[in-house]
């Protein structure tokens, strides 16, 4: 696993009332949700990035207000017509 150093102002943690570990977890979750929402990664890969099970990731999507199914009705219609 690769470590990515991120520097934040010290007061970030006091203002957010979060520990550095909590902030790191939230950042990973937010990144995973965003990349999933953009269609860059699958649910399974996003869950892995966030360090959680797929079921937990689905709950996280809900908490962020992001639909678990990223396909539109048009996408599904096209797939069905192709067979």
N, C-alpha and C positions, 0 to 999 in steps of 0.2 A: 504494500500500500504506500502511496506517495503522500507526504505531508506537505501542505501548502501553508506557509506562514502568512498570517493576516494581522496587521497592526491596527489596533483601535485605541482611541484615546482612553486613558484610565477611567475617566468619569463615565464612560459608556455603561459600565457594569452597574454603577450606583444609580444612574438615571433609569436604566432599564430594570433595575432590581433583579438582576440575573448574575449568576457566577460565570466566569469564563467558559466553563464546560457547558453550561446551559446555552450560552450564546453560540458556541460552536455547533451544538446539536440543532438549534433553531436555524442557523445558517445553512447547514447541510440539508435540512428539511425544505427550507425555502428554495434552495437551488434545485433540488430534486423535483419539487412541484413545478417550478418555472420551466425547467427543461422538458418535463412531461407535457405541460400545457402547450409548449411550443412544438411538440412532436419530435423532439430531438432524441428522446429515450423512451423505452417501453415502461410499463408499470413495474415490471420485475427489476429492470435496471435502476429505475428511480428509487424503488424501495431499498435496493442494495446501496445506492449512493447515500441515502438518508440513514442507513444503518438500522433498518426496521424490517419487519415481515411485510409481505404484500398486503395482508389484512390491515395492519397498522397504517400502511401507506394510504390505503383507501379511506380510512378514517381521517388521515391528515389532509387528503384532497378535499374532503367534505368540510373540514375546519377552515380551509383556505377558500372555500366556495368555488372549487374547480371540479368540473364534471369528470367522473371516472371514465366515461366513454367519450373519446375524442372524435369519433366518426360522426359525420353529419348524416341526415336522412338521404341526402344526395349521394354521398359516398356509398352507403348501403345499397341504394337503388342501382348504382352503377355496377357494384360487385354482383348483385343478383342477376342483372341483365347479361353480364359476361359469363355467368354460369359457374 
